[in-house]
Amino acid sequence: MSPLAAGRRERARTHDGERGPRLSAPQVASTRPLRAWQRRALTKYLASGPKDFLAVATPGAGKTTFGLRVAAELLADRTVEAVTIVAPTEHLKHQWAKAAAEAGIAIDSNFRNTNAVTSRDYHGVAVTYAQVAAHPTLHRVRTENRKTLVLLDEVHHGGDAKSWGDAIREAFTPATRRLSLTGTPFRSDDSPIPFISYEHAADGTQRSRSDHAYGYADALRDGVVRPVIFLAYSGEAHWRTSAGEEFVARLGEPLTQEQTARAWRTALDPTGEWMPSVLMAADKRLTQLRANGIPDAGGLVIATDQTVAKAYAEILKRVTGHDATLVLSDDPKASGRIAEFAATTERWMIAVRMVSEGVDVPRLAVGVYATSASTPLYFAQAIGRFVRSRAKGETASVFLPSVPVLLGLASELEQQRDHVLGKPHREKDGWDDELLAQANQTKDEEGEEDRAFTVLGASAELDQVIYDGSSFGTAAHVGSEEEQEYLGLPGLLAPDQVRALLRQRQEKQLVEASKRKADAPAPAAPAVTRPASVQEQLATLRKELNTLVAMHHHRTKKPHGKIHNQLREYCGGPPTAMASIEQLEERIATLRSW
C-alpha cells in the first residue's frame, strides 16, 4: 500500500471513529412491527445471509422499514459495524436518516465528500448516488475500513449513467453486505444496474432477478396500498403551425406521434381551458374525500417545468380560492416545504418532478398528472406518491390527459416488470419531455430553432375512468351531472366496492343516455331555428361518435383507439378531428350497425 493510501485510510479511521464506536447496536425489539411481506422477506434474508439481496416492493409498501430492520438485525449480531445508505436525492437522504432514528439507528445525512468527517455517535451515513460518483475512492476507503452494510435505495438509479454505475461498483465492492431496494427495477435502456443479478431468457435477453418481490396487486389485496382511480380527460386541442395552418385534434384519438405530442402540450398549456377545468374537477374530488373519510387529504400537481408550475398555482388560486405550496427543484428550501406540507392539512402542492420518487407524504390522495413525461418508470414512480395506505378503505384519484400511452400505463398499473438487457430493436416507451420539445421546434437552418406551433386553446371533457385495468363511463362535459357522479365517489371503499360502484355509475350513465335519445322530440319543422354553424355541427358529431365508441368499447373491450382505426379502415378518411361532416355521419351510422 502506498504511503498516500495508508495515510488516507488512517485519516478515515480517525475522523469516522471507525475503531470502537460509542453507540451500541440498536435494539431490534424497539423497531416498528413488520407487515407480512416484510416478515417473509426478512426471514428469507436472515436464513440465507447473502452478500447481495434485491427486494422489489411497490411504492408505498414499506421498503424503508424493511431495509432498516435488516440493518438493525445485522448491527445487533455484529455481522456489520456500519451502515451506508445511498439515496437518489438530498431530500431522501434526510428522510432516511429520520426514519432510521425512529428505528434506533443514528445516520448522518449531512456527510459531505469535502469534509469526510462524522461523529462516532453515528452508526453510519446517508449519501446520494451523485455524491458517490463524485469521489468513489473516498467511499471505497470508508467501506473497507469497517464491516459495512450498503443499503442502495431505488437501485435502478445506479444505471442512470455509466460513470454512476462504475463509481458504485468501485465504492461498494468491498462491502460485507449489500441490500438493494426498488419499487421500479425496470429501465428502458441497456445500462446494467450494479449488484443486480440477470438471468438469460428464451428470447436471448437478460432479465433482472429479484430475491423477493411484492407487487402492487399483492399490496392491494393485502390492504397495504390504496386503490387508484384514474380519471382521464380528453377534449379538443387547437394550435397553429409556423406556416399559418390551424389544426384541431382530440386527445385520445389515433393521431401521429407529432400530433399527439402537440395536442398533449396544448392541453397542458396554462393559457387554455383544459388545465383550469381539470384542476377545478380535481379540487372537487379533493373536497369530496375530505368530507367523506379522509379529512386531511392532500393534492399534488406534477408539472413539467417551473414556469408552468407557477402558472398552475395561479390557476388553482383563481378557480378554487386556495393557495398551493410550490416545490421547485432549485429551491434550497424544497425539502423543508415538502416536510411542512406533509405535517399540515393544506390542500395542494405543486412540484416539478422532485416528488416523483420516494418522498413520503402519506396524506396525498388526489393527483393531477400534468407533465409530458410518460416512460413506465417515471409514471410508476409518480403514481407511487398516492398509493400509501394509512386507514382501511382509503382510495386515491389521479387526473390525467386522455393520451394513449398514459391510458395504457394506467391500465397496466398492476403489471410487474423487470429490467431487460439486450432487447432487440428497443423502442423508447411513450413520449417524454425531449420529444415534446422537438415537437415544439423546427430547424430551418443549422443552429436556428423556431417555435413550430402556437397554442390556441383546449377544452376539457371527462373521457373515461380507469380502474383495475378496465375502463368505465362515457364522455361527460365538465360540470355536468354525469361528471359529478364520478367526482363524488366515496373516499372510503374496498377494491371490490370501487369496481362495483364504477360499474353501477356506468350502467346508469348508459341508461340515461338511451332514455334521453328515446325521449327526444321529433325533429322540428324546417327553417324555424337558425341552422347550426359548421363548427357546431362538427363538435356535435364528434361528441356523438366518441360516445358511441365508448359504448362499443364497453361491449367489446376493444381499446378506443382500435375502434377508431377500424372505422377509418372501413369508411376511409382522416382522423376524427379532421373528418368532414359527411365522414363523421358515415362513421356514426357504421358504428351503430356493428
C-alpha positions in Angstrom: 0.0 0.0 0.0 1.3 3.4 -0.9 2.1 5.9 1.9 -0.6 8.2 0.5 -3.2 5.4 0.6 -2.2 4.3 4.0 -2.4 7.9 5.3 -5.8 8.3 3.7 -7.0 5.1 5.3 -5.7 6.1 8.7 -7.3 9.6 8.5 -10.6 7.9 7.6 -10.3 5.7 10.7 -9.6 8.7 12.9 -12.3 11.0 11.5 -15.0 8.4 11.3 -14.3 6.9 14.7 -14.2 3.6 13.0 -12.4 1.8 15.8 -14.6 1.5 18.9 -17.8 3.4 18.1 -19.6 4.9 21.1 -23.0 3.8 20.0 -24.2 0.3 20.9 -26.1 -1.7 18.3 -29.8 -0.7 18.0 -32.4 -2.8 19.9 -34.3 -4.8 17.3 -37.3 -5.2 19.6 -37.8 -1.4 19.6 -38.5 -1.3 15.8 -42.0 -1.0 14.4 -44.0 -4.2 13.7 -43.5 -5.6 10.3 -46.1 -6.3 7.6 -46.5 -9.9 6.3 -44.4 -9.3 3.2 -41.6 -7.7 5.3 -41.5 -10.6 7.7 -41.3 -13.1 4.8 -38.5 -11.1 3.1 -36.6 -10.8 6.4 -36.9 -14.5 7.1 -35.6 -15.3 3.6 -32.7 -12.8 4.1 -31.6 -13.9 7.5 -31.9 -17.6 6.6 -29.5 -17.3 3.6 -27.3 -14.4 4.7 -26.5 -13.3 1.2 -23.8 -10.8 0.2 -26.3 -9.2 -2.3 -30.1 -9.1 -1.9 -32.6 -7.3 -4.1 -36.1 -6.6 -2.7 -38.6 -5.2 -5.2 -41.7 -3.8 -3.5 -44.3 -1.5 -4.9 -44.2 2.2 -3.8 -45.9 2.7 -0.5 -45.4 -0.9 0.6 -42.7 -0.1 3.2 -39.3 -0.7 1.7 -37.7 1.8 4.1 -39.0 -0.1 7.2 -37.7 -3.4 5.7 -34.3 -2.0 4.9 -33.9 -0.5 8.4 -35.0 -3.8 10.0 -32.3 -5.7 8.1 -29.8 -3.0 9.2 -30.8 -3.3 12.8 -30.5 -7.1 12.7 -27.0 -7.1 11.2 -25.8 -4.4 13.6 -27.2 -6.3 16.6 -25.4 -9.5 15.8 -22.2 -7.7 14.8 -22.4 -9.0 11.2 -21.7 -5.4 10.2 -20.3 -2.4 12.1 -21.6 0.4 10.0 -24.3 1.3 7.5 -24.1 3.4 4.3 -27.4 4.4 2.8 -27.3 5.6 -0.8 -30.4 7.5 -2.0 -31.3 9.3 -5.3 -31.8 12.8 -3.8 -30.7 15.1 -1.0 -34.3 15.1 0.3 -34.4 11.4 0.6 -31.1 11.2 2.4 -32.6 13.2 5.3 -35.9 11.3 5.1 -33.9 8.0 5.5 -32.0 9.5 8.5 -35.2 10.5 10.2 -36.8 7.0 9.7 -33.6 5.4 10.9 -33.6 7.5 14.1 -37.1 6.2 14.8 -35.7 2.7 14.5 -32.8 3.4 16.8 -30.2 3.8 14.1 -28.2 7.0 14.0 -27.4 8.1 10.5 -25.5 11.2 9.5 -27.3 12.6 6.4 -25.1 15.8 6.4 -22.0 13.8 5.5 -20.0 15.6 2.7 -17.2 14.5 0.4 -15.3 17.7 1.0 -15.2 17.1 4.7 -15.4 13.4 5.2 -15.8 13.5 8.9 -18.6 12.2 11.0 -19.1 11.7 14.7 -18.5 8.3 16.4 -22.1 8.7 17.7 -23.4 7.7 14.3 -24.0 4.1 13.1 -23.4 5.3 9.5 -24.0 7.9 6.8 -26.5 8.7 4.1 -25.2 9.8 0.7 -26.6 10.3 -2.8 -25.6 8.4 -5.9 -24.1 11.6 -7.3 -22.1 12.1 -4.2 -20.6 8.6 -4.6 -19.9 9.2 -8.3 -18.0 12.4 -7.4 -15.5 10.6 -5.2 -15.8 6.8 -5.4 -12.3 6.2 -3.8 -13.3 8.1 -0.7 -16.4 5.9 -0.2 -14.4 2.7 -1.0 -11.9 3.5 1.8 -14.8 4.1 4.2 -16.3 0.8 3.1 -13.1 -1.1 3.6 -12.3 0.3 7.0 -15.3 -1.3 8.7 -17.6 -4.2 8.0 -20.3 -2.3 6.2 -23.9 -2.8 5.1 -24.6 -0.7 2.0 -28.3 0.0 1.5 -29.0 1.1 -2.1 -32.3 2.8 -2.2 -34.1 2.9 -5.7 -31.1 1.0 -7.0 -32.1 1.4 -10.6 -30.5 4.9 -10.4 -27.2 3.1 -10.4 -27.7 2.7 -14.2 -28.5 6.4 -14.8 -25.0 7.0 -16.3 -22.0 4.8 -16.9 -20.0 6.9 -14.5 -22.5 6.3 -11.8 -22.5 2.5 -12.3 -18.8 2.4 -12.4 -18.5 4.5 -9.3 -20.9 2.5 -7.2 -19.1 -0.7 -8.1 -15.8 0.9 -7.2 -17.0 2.2 -3.9 -19.1 -0.7 -2.6 -17.5 -3.9 -4.0 -15.6 -4.4 -0.6 -18.9 -4.2 1.4 -19.7 -7.0 3.8 -23.4 -6.9 2.7 -25.4 -5.0 0.1 -29.1 -4.6 0.2 -30.7 -3.2 -2.9 -34.3 -1.8 -2.8 -36.5 -0.6 -5.5 -40.2 -0.3 -6.5 -39.4 0.0 -10.2 -36.4 -2.1 -11.2 -37.2 -1.7 -14.9 -35.4 0.7 -17.2 -35.8 1.5 -20.9 -32.1 1.1 -21.7 -29.4 -1.5 -21.7 -27.4 0.0 -18.8 -26.9 -2.8 -16.2 -27.8 -2.0 -12.6 -24.9 -2.6 -10.3 -25.1 -5.6 -7.9 -28.2 -6.9 -9.6 -28.4 -10.5 -11.0 -29.6 -11.0 -14.5 -31.0 -14.3 -15.9 -31.0 -15.4 -19.6 -34.4 -15.6 -21.1 -35.6 -17.7 -24.0 -35.7 -14.7 -26.4 -32.0 -14.1 -25.9 -32.4 -11.2 -23.5 -31.3 -10.9 -19.9 -33.8 -10.1 -17.2 -33.2 -8.7 -13.7 -33.9 -11.2 -10.9 -35.2 -10.1 -7.5 -34.7 -12.1 -4.3 -38.1 -11.0 -3.0 -40.9 -9.3 -4.9 -44.1 -7.7 -3.7 -46.1 -6.1 -6.4 -48.9 -3.6 -6.5 -51.5 -6.3 -7.0 -50.2 -8.2 -3.9 -50.2 -5.0 -1.8 -53.7 -4.0 -3.0 -55.0 -7.4 -2.0 -53.4 -7.1 1.5 -54.7 -3.6 2.0 -51.1 -2.2 2.1 -51.8 0.3 -0.7 -54.8 2.3 -1.8 -56.9 1.5 -4.9 -56.1 4.1 -7.6 -59.0 5.5 -9.7 -57.7 7.3 -12.9 -59.9 10.0 -14.3 -58.9 10.6 -17.9 -59.8 13.9 -19.5 -60.0 14.4 -23.3 -61.0 17.5 -25.2 -60.2 19.3 -28.4 -56.9 21.0 -28.7 -56.3 23.8 -31.2 -52.9 25.1 -32.5 -51.5 27.0 -35.4 -48.2 26.0 -37.1 -45.5 28.4 -38.1 -46.8 28.2 -41.7 -50.2 29.6 -40.5 -52.1 26.3 -40.7 -54.6 25.7 -37.9 -55.1 22.2 -36.6 -57.7 20.7 -34.2 -57.2 17.3 -32.6 -59.0 15.4 -29.8 -56.9 13.9 -27.0 -57.2 10.1 -27.0 -58.0 9.6 -30.7 -55.5 7.9 -33.1 -53.0 10.6 -34.2 -49.5 10.8 -35.4 -46.8 11.0 -32.8 -46.2 14.6 -33.6 -49.9 15.5 -33.5 -50.3 13.6 -30.2 -47.4 15.5 -28.7 -48.7 18.9 -29.8 -52.3 18.1 -28.6 -50.9 17.0 -25.3 -48.7 20.1 -24.9 -51.7 22.3 -25.9 -53.9 20.7 -23.2 -51.2 21.3 -20.5 -50.7 24.9 -21.5 -51.8 27.1 -18.6 -53.3 29.7 -21.0 -56.0 27.3 -22.2 -59.2 26.0 -20.6 -58.1 22.3 -20.2 -55.9 22.8 -17.1 -58.4 25.1 -15.2 -61.2 22.7 -15.9 -59.2 19.7 -14.7 -57.8 21.5 -11.7 -61.3 22.5 -10.7 -62.5 18.9 -11.1 -59.6 17.6 -9.0 -60.3 20.1 -6.3 -63.9 19.0 -6.2 -62.7 15.4 -5.8 -60.4 16.5 -3.0 -63.3 18.2 -1.2 -65.3 15.0 -1.6 -62.6 12.9 0.0 -62.1 15.4 2.9 -65.8 15.4 3.6 -66.1 11.7 3.5 -63.4 9.8 5.3 -60.1 11.4 4.6 -60.3 14.8 6.4 -56.6 15.7 5.8 -56.5 14.6 2.2 -53.9 16.5 0.1 -53.5 17.0 -3.6 -50.4 17.1 -5.8 -50.0 18.6 -9.2 -46.9 17.2 -11.0 -45.8 19.8 -13.5 -43.3 19.7 -16.4 -41.3 22.8 -15.6 -41.1 25.7 -13.1 -42.8 28.2 -15.3 -45.9 26.2 -15.7 -45.8 25.2 -12.1 -46.1 28.8 -11.1 -48.9 29.3 -13.6 -50.8 26.3 -12.3 -50.6 27.8 -8.8 -52.2 31.0 -10.0 -54.9 28.9 -11.7 -55.6 26.9 -8.6 -56.0 30.2 -6.6 -58.3 31.6 -9.2 -60.6 28.6 -9.7 -60.7 27.2 -6.2 -59.7 30.1 -3.9 -56.9 28.0 -2.3 -53.2 28.7 -2.3 -50.8 26.0 -3.3 -47.4 25.0 -1.9 -44.8 25.4 -4.7 -41.8 22.9 -4.6 -39.2 23.9 -7.2 -36.1 21.9 -7.8 -33.7 24.8 -7.5 -35.1 26.0 -4.2 -32.7 25.1 -1.3 -35.8 25.0 1.0 -37.6 22.5 -1.1 -37.2 19.6 1.3 -38.5 21.8 4.1 -41.5 22.8 2.1 -42.4 19.1 1.5 -42.0 18.3 5.1 -44.1 21.2 6.2 -46.8 20.3 3.7 -46.8 16.7 5.0 -47.3 17.9 8.5 -50.2 20.3 7.8 -53.7 20.0 6.4 -53.0 22.3 3.4 -54.9 21.2 0.3 -52.5 21.5 -2.7 -48.8 21.1 -3.5 -47.4 21.7 -7.0 -44.0 20.3 -7.8 -41.7 19.8 -10.8 -40.6 16.1 -10.7 -39.0 16.5 -7.3 -41.7 14.4 -5.6 -41.9 11.8 -8.2 -39.9 9.2 -6.2 -39.6 8.2 -2.6 -41.0 11.3 -1.0 -43.2 10.3 1.9 -46.4 12.4 2.1 -49.0 9.7 3.1 -52.0 12.1 3.1 -51.7 12.7 -0.7 -54.9 11.2 -2.2 -55.6 13.3 -5.3 -53.1 13.8 -8.1 -53.0 15.8 -11.4 -50.5 14.3 -13.8 -49.8 17.5 -15.7 -46.4 16.5 -17.2 -45.2 15.3 -20.6 -43.0 12.5 -19.0 -44.5 9.1 -19.8 -41.9 6.4 -19.5 -43.2 3.4 -17.5 -40.5 4.1 -14.9 -41.5 7.7 -14.3 -45.2 7.0 -14.4 -45.0 4.2 -11.8 -42.8 6.4 -9.5 -45.3 9.3 -9.8 -48.4 7.2 -9.1 -46.5 5.7 -6.1 -46.9 9.1 -4.4 -50.6 8.5 -3.9 -50.9 4.8 -3.1 -49.7 4.7 0.5 -52.5 3.4 2.7 -53.0 4.7 6.2 -56.5 3.6 7.1 -58.7 0.8 5.7 -60.7 1.7 2.6 -58.9 4.9 1.6 -58.8 5.5 -2.2 -56.6 7.6 -4.4 -57.7 9.6 -7.5 -55.3 10.6 -10.3 -56.4 13.0 -13.1 -54.5 12.7 -16.4 -54.7 13.6 -20.1 -56.5 11.0 -22.2 -53.4 10.1 -24.2 -53.0 6.5 -25.4 -49.6 6.0 -23.8 -50.8 7.2 -20.3 -54.1 5.2 -20.6 -52.1 2.1 -21.3 -49.8 2.7 -18.3 -52.8 3.3 -16.1 -54.4 0.1 -17.3 -51.2 -1.8 -16.6 -50.6 -0.5 -13.1 -50.6 -4.0 -11.6 -48.2 -5.4 -14.1 -44.8 -6.4 -12.7 -41.8 -5.6 -14.9 -38.2 -6.5 -14.9 -35.2 -4.7 -16.3 -34.4 -6.3 -19.7 -30.9 -6.2 -21.3 -30.2 -6.8 -24.9 -33.8 -6.3 -26.1 -33.5 -6.2 -30.0 -34.7 -3.0 -31.7 -35.5 -1.5 -28.4 -38.1 1.3 -28.7 -38.4 4.2 -26.3 -41.6 3.7 -24.1 -44.1 6.5 -24.6 -43.2 10.2 -25.0 -41.2 12.4 -22.8 -40.1 16.0 -22.4 -37.4 15.6 -25.1 -40.0 14.6 -27.7 -42.4 17.3 -26.7 -39.6 19.9 -27.0 -38.8 18.6 -30.5 -42.5 18.8 -31.4 -42.4 22.4 -30.4 -39.5 23.4 -32.5 -38.3 23.2 -36.1 -34.8 23.8 -37.5 -34.8 25.9 -40.6 -31.1 26.3 -40.7 -28.5 24.7 -38.6 -28.1 26.5 -35.3 -31.5 28.2 -35.6 -34.6 26.9 -33.7 -38.0 28.4 -34.1 -41.3 27.6 -32.4 -43.2 25.2 -34.7 -46.6 25.9 -33.4 -48.7 28.3 -31.3 -51.2 27.1 -28.8 -54.7 28.4 -29.5 -56.6 26.6 -26.7 -58.0 23.3 -25.5 -61.3 22.3 -24.0 -61.7 19.5 -21.4 -64.2 16.6 -21.1 -64.2 13.6 -18.8 -63.4 10.8 -21.3 -63.3 7.7 -19.1 -62.5 6.3 -15.7 -59.8 3.6 -15.5 -59.7 1.2 -12.6 -58.1 -2.3 -12.2 -57.2 -2.3 -15.9 -60.8 -1.7 -17.0 -62.5 1.4 -18.5 -65.8 2.8 -17.2 -68.1 5.6 -18.3 -68.7 7.6 -21.4 -67.8 11.1 -22.3 -69.1 13.7 -19.9 -68.9 17.5 -20.1 -67.0 19.4 -17.4 -69.6 20.5 -14.7 -72.3 18.1 -15.9 -74.2 15.8 -13.5 -72.5 12.8 -15.2 -69.1 14.1 -14.3 -70.2 14.8 -10.7 -71.3 11.2 -10.4 -67.7 10.1 -10.7 -66.1 13.0 -8.8 -68.5 12.2 -5.9 -67.4 8.6 -5.4 -67.0 7.9 -1.6 -63.5 8.2 -0.3 -63.6 5.0 1.7 -64.1 1.9 -0.4 -62.7 -1.6 -0.6 -61.2 -2.5 -4.0 -64.2 -4.7 -4.9 -66.6 -1.9 -3.9 -64.7 0.5 -6.2 -65.3 -1.8 -9.1 -68.9 -2.4 -8.3 -69.7 1.3 -7.8 -68.0 2.3 -11.1 -69.9 -0.4 -13.0 -73.1 0.9 -11.4 -72.3 4.5 -12.4 -71.5 3.4 -15.9 -74.8 1.5 -16.3 -76.7 4.4 -15.0 -75.0 6.8 -17.5 -75.7 4.5 -20.4 -79.4 4.1 -19.4 -79.9 7.8 -19.1 -78.2 8.4 -22.5 -80.6 5.9 -24.1 -83.6 7.4 -22.3 -82.6 10.9 -23.5 -82.4 9.7 -27.0 -85.8 7.9 -26.8 -87.5 10.9 -25.2 -86.0 13.3 -27.6 -88.8 15.1 -29.6 -89.3 14.5 -33.2 -87.3 16.9 -35.5 -88.9 20.3 -35.6 -90.3 21.7 -38.8 -87.5 23.0 -41.0 -86.4 26.7 -41.2 -87.8 27.6 -37.8 -84.4 27.9 -36.0 -81.1 29.2 -37.1 -79.1 26.4 -38.7 -76.1 25.3 -36.7 -72.7 26.5 -37.9 -70.2 24.1 -39.4 -68.2 24.3 -36.2 -71.2 23.4 -34.0 -72.2 20.5 -36.3 -68.7 19.1 -36.2 -68.5 19.4 -32.4 -71.8 17.7 -32.0 -71.0 14.8 -34.4 -67.5 14.3 -32.8 -69.1 14.0 -29.4 -71.8 11.6 -30.6 -69.1 9.5 -32.3 -66.9 9.4 -29.2 -69.9 8.4 -27.0 -70.7 5.5 -29.4 -67.0 4.5 -29.4 -67.0 4.4 -25.6 -70.2 2.3 -25.6 -68.7 -0.1 -28.2 -65.6 -0.3 -26.0 -67.6 -1.4 -23.0 -69.4 -4.1 -25.1 -66.3 -5.4 -26.8 -63.4 -4.4 -24.5 -61.5 -3.2 -27.6 -59.4 0.0 -26.9 -60.9 3.3 -28.1 -58.0 3.8 -30.5 -58.5 0.4 -32.1 -62.2 1.1 -32.7 -61.4 4.5 -34.3 -58.8 2.8 -36.5 -61.3 0.1 -37.6 -63.8 2.8 -38.5 -61.3 4.7 -40.6 -60.2 1.5 -42.4 -63.9 0.7 -43.2 -65.1 4.1 -44.1 -61.9 5.8 -45.2 -60.9 9.4 -44.4 -58.6 11.2 -42.0 -58.6 11.1 -38.1 -61.9 12.2 -36.4 -60.6 15.7 -35.6 -60.0 16.4 -39.3 -63.0 14.5 -40.7 -65.8 16.3 -42.6 -69.5 16.3 -41.5 -70.3 13.7 -44.1 -67.4 11.4 -43.0 -68.4 11.7 -39.3 -72.0 10.9 -40.2 -70.9 7.8 -42.1 -68.8 6.6 -39.2 -71.7 7.1 -36.8 -74.0 5.1 -39.0 -71.4 2.4 -39.5 -70.7 2.1 -35.8 -74.5 1.9 -35.0 -74.7 -1.1 -37.4 -71.9 -3.0 -35.7 
